[in-house]
C-alpha cells in the first residue's frame, strides 16, 4: 500500500510544485571539483553558491559561481579551464554561446560538449557517450586493463524537474594489490555486484541517476542512486565517495548565511560470495543511513560545518521513520526509541587567511567519555578521527602550480560497531576513509598545468596502521564486531601488526577534446610488516583513453 501510494502521489506532488528553475548535479570527479576549488582560493573568498561542502554540486550553482568570478588577468591555462568549465555547464551560463561549431549532419555536436542536445520550451536533453579504454603492466601475470563503455544523459522537464542517468558496462583487471583486495574483501572499490572475468579481471555494471526538483526558492530535493562527499580535503573523515552507490533522498536548504543538508539512504549491510564473484541467488540485507550537516558562513573567508549521522538496522530490514525528522538530533531519536544505531558527530572548518591559501580541518567523534580521557588509560571507546590540511594555489608565485598537504589520524575501533548493520560501511566498503581505522597518514599533492590541455599531478602518501590478524581485532578492520576487541584499556594508535604503507602516484593527462583525455600513469605502492617475508611491492604503469568519465584511483 505504501509503494502504491508513493508511485501515485509522488508524480502529482512534483508537478504541483511552483515553477522554480531546476538543475541537475555535475558528477563527482576529483580533478573537476579541484578546479572549482582552485578558483575559490584565487577569488579570495568562499563561494556562497558552492558553500555547502557537500558534493556533488548543482550545475546551475557552478555556472553562477563561474559568471561571478573576478580574477583579473588569468593565465593562459586558467582561461582554458574557465572556458572548459563554462562549456561543461553551458546551458546555465550567460558567457558562452550554445553553438560553438557546425553540427555534424545538422544534429550531432551542436556544441563541443554534447553528442546530442535538445532544447525546447518544456524539455531539455543532453546525451553523451562514455568510454574508458586502457592497458597497463605490473609484476603479476597478465596485463591490467580497463574497458568501460557507457552512456550518460541529463536534462529538465517543464523547468521543474531535472534528471540524470548513467549506465555502464565494465571489464577491468586492476593492479595486483587491488585485485587481492577484491578477492579477499569481496568488494570492488566504489562499485557493487561483480563477478570474475578472464584470468584476473572482474565484470560489473555501474548504474546511477537522480531526479531533482525545487520545493521552494530556498529548498531543493534530490532523489536518486549515487554517492556524496563532505569536506575540502583529499580524504574525508565524515563521508567520502569510496563506497558503492546507494539509494538516497537529499534535501538542500539555503537561507541567509546557512546551508543545511539532509541525506537519507538505504544501504547494503552484508555480502555473500567467494573469490570468483558475489552470489546473486538471494537479496543482500539492507541497513539505513541518515545524515545532516549545518554549514554557516561566519565570514566570506571562514566557514564552519556541524555534522551528525547514524547508521542502523537489523535482520528484519525495518526502517525507523523517526529518523526522517530533518532537524532532530539522531542520538535523541536513538535513545527514545531504544535503538542501538551507530551515531557519529563531526565538525569541519575551512579558512582563507590569504588569497590562494586555505587551511581546513575535520573532527569526528564516534564515542567520547571525558572521565576516561582524563584517566589517561586509553580506553577503547574513546574513538575519534582528525584531519588537518593546507592548500596553496599558484604556489611560490608559479602560475598553475598548486600544492596540498594533509594529515589524517583515526583511533582504533572508530566507525566500527557490533555488527555490519551498524558499522559505518556500505557494501562492506568504508563510508569515510578507505583505510578504516587505527592509522595515521600524511598526504602531499602537487598539481601543475603548464599549458591548458596538459595537467600533471604527483601524489605521495605515507601511512602507518595497526593491522588485525585472523584471530585478533586491534581496531583496524571496521567490519569486525568491536565486542571482539583485544582489551578495554591501553589501546594506542597503531596497535596490532605494524604496517608501513607508501604510495607514489604520477599522472599526466592531455585533453584532446572536451572531456576526452589521454592519461599516462605510473604508480608505486609498497607495504611492509613483520608478518611479510619481504615488502609487498607494486609498480603499475598504464596508458588510457578517457571520455566523459573520471579517473580511477588506487590509493589505499
PyMOL commands that set and color helices and strands:
alter all, ss='L'
color gray80, all
select helices_A, chain A and resi 2-15+30-43+59-68+76-88+176-185+321-324+330-337+370-375+395-397+482-484
alter helices_A, ss='H'
color red, helices_A
select strands_A, chain A and resi 54-55+116-119+123-137+145-157+161-173+195-197+201-214+219-226+229-230+246-255+258-268+273-274+277-278+286-299+302-312+342-354+357-367+383-392+401-410+425-426+429-430+439-451+454-467+497-513+516-529+536-547
alter strands_A, ss='S'
color yellow, strands_A
deselect
rebuild
show_as cartoon
